[in-house]
Amino acid sequence: MAMSHPDAKLEKAYQNAACFHKTAPESCSFLRGITMEGPFLCGEKKGAHEARYLHRPDADMLLRLQQAAEGLIRIVCVAPELPGATEFIRTATDRGIVASAAHTNAGYDEAAAGFDAGITHLTHLYNAMPPLLHHEPGVIGAAVERPGVMAELIGDGIHVHPSAVRAAFRLFGAARICLISDAIPATGLPDGRVSTLGGQRVIRANGRAALENGVIAGSVTTLLDCVRRVISMGIPAEDALRCATANPAGVMGLSDIGVIAAGKRADFLVMNADWELKGIYMAGRCIF
């Protein structure tokens, strides 16, 4: 997940990502794609992104960075209400990049126009977007009624209340939700430690990561913990697992992972009945 930075810093980061993609050490997790979260976002809903790096959708910039990333950008985020967003969305989708509505203040009509232009994904459902209201359904209402739109859901128990998690599954169904962690580098650090995100100081306290102004700055929860927490909220285990595996792989166009079946890569976890991790397999080989 790429934060908003100056163009040159993003280009260098994407070059490094492409290098890691080709040279990841054996028995190490490897990079399958990049979500370009910034900088084509609405300033009013910027969250933990620095306002000075945000700007209007720029297709030339996207294509230049995709070249630096050697084609690894799978998803690009955009606020559909921004000037030039429609053409940007069309350029991205024409190049096989999934366009995702994110960090947006769009009303229903603006969001609908974005979906009609080619957006098929919703980043961080509920977060950094207007709420679903009966007079103003906004981006959530526009997404719900379009069966081809997938919705990301952060399952850390902090970004989204358990009731809203259950509501999301009723609105979208398990086939249309991608369960994500939104984890940042502070994941795994003890409380009280200070790290950085997008050049800004992040403080971890009580299992929550926030900027110094109190704004939530991503998650410090692993995806496995998100699966556990969503199950504890009342979501069937088979649905939670599908949303954390097969659904995201499908969004990224990856057919060799996300399921356990003959001919696939055999990347999977082994857990007991209490969801305790007992084994990790990569390409069919046990590494833990």
Helices and strands as residue ranges (DSSP letters): H 7-23, E 34-36, G 43-45, G 51-53, H 59-68, E 73-78, H 85-94, E 98-101, H 108-117, E 121-122, H 138-144, E 150-154, H 162-172, G 174-176, E 177-180, E 194-197, E 200-205, E 208-211, H 223-232, H 237-244, H 246-251, E 268-271, E 277-282, E 285-286
